[in-house]
Amino acid sequence: MILVTGATGLNGSELVRRLSAKGIPSRALVRNPAKAQPLESLPNVEVVEGDMARPDSLTDALRGVERAMLISSSDQTMVEVQSSFIDAARRAGVQHIVKLSGIIPELDSPFRFARMHAEIEKRPEASGVAYTHLRAGEFMPSYFRQVPSIVARGVMALPMADARIASVDIGDIAEVAIAVLTTSGHEGKTYPLTGPESLTMADVAAKLSAAIGKPVRYVDVPPEDARQARIAAGMPPYLAEGLDELFAERRKGKESTVWPTIQDVFGWAPTSFDEFARRNAAIFRGELPSPR
Ligand SMILES: NC(=O)c1ccc[n+]([C@@H]2O[C@H](COP(=O)([O-])OP(=O)(O)OC[C@H]3O[C@@H](n4cnc5c(N)ncnc54)[C@H](OP(=O)(O)O)[C@@H]3O)[C@@H](O)[C@H]2O)c1
């Protein structure tokens, strides 16, 4: 049995939907039953309640599980939550943990979540459970946060200066996860995952313009203004400060490398930003609700 954690979130729900569509049985871990409804109607999916931070709540979820996908939220508790899950999984006899990580986890990174991912990656490595680390670049749906400003003013405002970034489609991440969770040979491997190109924000704005058929202009905002805007929009200060650190890294070009892993290891061409923008044009026009 495959267990998917973070199953109500962006990547976990995409993975569960794709496993279901392929007829591959999976178990979806949810901590809030109110959010489980969209998963419950999917064929081949068993929804189980549990909290990754509370090992005693995971007994049913982990019974008979051979491989697990490890995802949780970017917040203060990420190390504790994911470490607690890894320990519980190891005790329950899980043989392989596939972790959704960041693109550059470093113990001494100025970006708090990169430090946390580096620390968490060491856990299964040290525990003897087989692991695979999926180090994902910026998720393309991150640009859904720009929808209100694109719809209202035709503007995409980010503190990115003229730096490039290689973002990745979450459908590609899910397909890689399925390959790793259902075939052998990926144990002990670390896979950096990006899309096929490294883009400036002016490039991204031009691609969004082409997809929605109306001008979108990139405006570079000072980092401090961006942080204040996030807090004013209701983002918890811890996360707002984390994003501040992240954008400082990105402005230095830290996430600009294009990695060929998806093509070279898994054998398909990763989704381009043009394709992502075309597929989601109705969301960027404000005609459909944003899932993010
Ligand atoms: N944003 C990016 O561009 C980017 C790039 C690379 C890597 N990452 C990493 O990707 C991860 C987030 O992935 P995502 O965006 O797909 O997730 P997400 O949409 O933020 O959802 C997080 C999921 O984890 C669940 N969760 C959190 N704590 C839990 C707990 N104690 N027990 C059970 N479930 C718990 C949440 O459940 P609820 O629905 O109940 O809250 C939710 O299903 C983070 O580790 C982040 O650092 C992000």
The ligand as a MOL file (V3000), in Angstrom:
LIG
                    3D

  0  0  0     0  0            999 V3000
M  V30 BEGIN CTAB
M  V30 COUNTS 48 52 0 0 0
M  V30 BEGIN ATOM
M  V30 1 N 5.9520 26.5640 -2.6810 0
M  V30 2 C 6.9600 26.1250 -3.4110 0
M  V30 3 O 7.2250 26.6670 -4.5050 0
M  V30 4 C 7.7800 24.9260 -2.9180 0
M  V30 5 C 8.8130 24.4300 -3.7110 0
M  V30 6 C 9.5070 23.2880 -3.2870 0
M  V30 7 C 9.1460 22.6600 -2.1000 0
M  V30 8 N 8.1460 23.1850 -1.3300 0 CHG=1
M  V30 9 C 7.7680 22.4390 -0.1100 0
M  V30 10 O 6.5710 21.7200 -0.3930 0
M  V30 11 C 5.8780 21.4550 0.8390 0
M  V30 12 C 4.4320 21.9040 0.7380 0
M  V30 13 O 3.7950 21.2110 -0.3120 0
M  V30 14 P 2.3460 21.6480 -0.8090 0
M  V30 15 O 2.3960 23.0900 -1.2090 0
M  V30 16 O 1.8810 20.6200 -1.7570 0 CHG=-1
M  V30 17 O 1.5400 21.5080 0.5520 0
M  V30 18 P 0.3370 22.4320 1.0760 0
M  V30 19 O -0.6110 22.7310 -0.0420 0
M  V30 20 O 0.9400 23.5480 1.8540 0
M  V30 21 O -0.3830 21.4150 2.0500 0
M  V30 22 C 0.2540 20.8860 3.1800 0
M  V30 23 C -0.4140 19.5880 3.4970 0
M  V30 24 O 0.2020 19.0090 4.6580 0
M  V30 25 C -0.8340 18.6620 5.5890 0
M  V30 26 N -0.3050 18.6660 6.9480 0
M  V30 27 C 0.4140 19.6440 7.5540 0
M  V30 28 N 0.6830 19.2820 8.8230 0
M  V30 29 C 0.1050 18.0640 9.0170 0
M  V30 30 C 0.0270 17.1850 10.1200 0
M  V30 31 N 0.5810 17.4790 11.3060 0
M  V30 32 N -0.6380 15.9970 9.9670 0
M  V30 33 C -1.2370 15.6890 8.7920 0
M  V30 34 N -1.1990 16.4980 7.7000 0
M  V30 35 C -0.5330 17.6620 7.8220 0
M  V30 36 C -1.8980 19.7200 5.3570 0
M  V30 37 O -3.1160 19.3170 5.9230 0
M  V30 38 P -4.3080 20.3920 6.2080 0
M  V30 39 O -5.0400 20.5120 4.8870 0
M  V30 40 O -5.1220 19.7570 7.2470 0
M  V30 41 O -3.6620 21.6700 6.6180 0
M  V30 42 C -1.9040 19.7450 3.8330 0
M  V30 43 O -2.5830 18.6130 3.3250 0
M  V30 44 C 6.6350 22.2060 1.9300 0
M  V30 45 O 7.4900 21.3190 2.5720 0
M  V30 46 C 7.4180 23.2490 1.1220 0
M  V30 47 O 8.5530 23.7060 1.8260 0
M  V30 48 C 7.4510 24.2830 -1.7240 0
M  V30 END ATOM
M  V30 BEGIN BOND
M  V30 1 1 1 2
M  V30 2 2 2 3
M  V30 3 1 2 4
M  V30 4 1 4 5
M  V30 5 2 4 48
M  V30 6 2 5 6
M  V30 7 1 6 7
M  V30 8 2 7 8
M  V30 9 1 8 9
M  V30 10 1 8 48
M  V30 11 1 9 10
M  V30 12 1 9 46
M  V30 13 1 10 11
M  V30 14 1 11 12
M  V30 15 1 11 44
M  V30 16 1 12 13
M  V30 17 1 13 14
M  V30 18 2 14 15
M  V30 19 1 14 16
M  V30 20 1 14 17
M  V30 21 1 17 18
M  V30 22 2 18 19
M  V30 23 1 18 20
M  V30 24 1 18 21
M  V30 25 1 21 22
M  V30 26 1 22 23
M  V30 27 1 23 24
M  V30 28 1 23 42
M  V30 29 1 24 25
M  V30 30 1 25 26
M  V30 31 1 25 36
M  V30 32 1 26 27
M  V30 33 1 26 35
M  V30 34 2 27 28
M  V30 35 1 28 29
M  V30 36 1 29 30
M  V30 37 2 29 35
M  V30 38 1 30 31
M  V30 39 2 30 32
M  V30 40 1 32 33
M  V30 41 2 33 34
M  V30 42 1 34 35
M  V30 43 1 36 37
M  V30 44 1 36 42
M  V30 45 1 37 38
M  V30 46 2 38 39
M  V30 47 1 38 40
M  V30 48 1 38 41
M  V30 49 1 42 43
M  V30 50 1 44 45
M  V30 51 1 44 46
M  V30 52 1 46 47
M  V30 END BOND
M  V30 END CTAB
M  END
